[in-house]
């Protein structure tokens, strides 16, 4: 979505640059710059939405990952404290 807005803005800029004399003669630089700025603002909004979604996905992924680590260490500690866990010493001597 963002690429489309940037592409449209680039097309407008290319047209303006190729017809710079006409734009200068009629004094339409500010109006054309405003149109270009709307394309850039639309692109910025689209990128912002995508960034929020990517951040939420990454946060969810790491939350699940670290939660599973915490649960694993907690359960392992419980097993060792109850005497049901195998220690490294026992495993090496077998």
Secondary structure, DSSP 8 states (H G I E B T S, - for coil): -HHHHHHHHHHHHHHHHHTHHHHHHHT-HHHHHHHHHHHHHHHHHHHHHHHHHHHHHHHHHHHHHHHHHHHHHHHHHHHHHTT-S--HHHHHH-
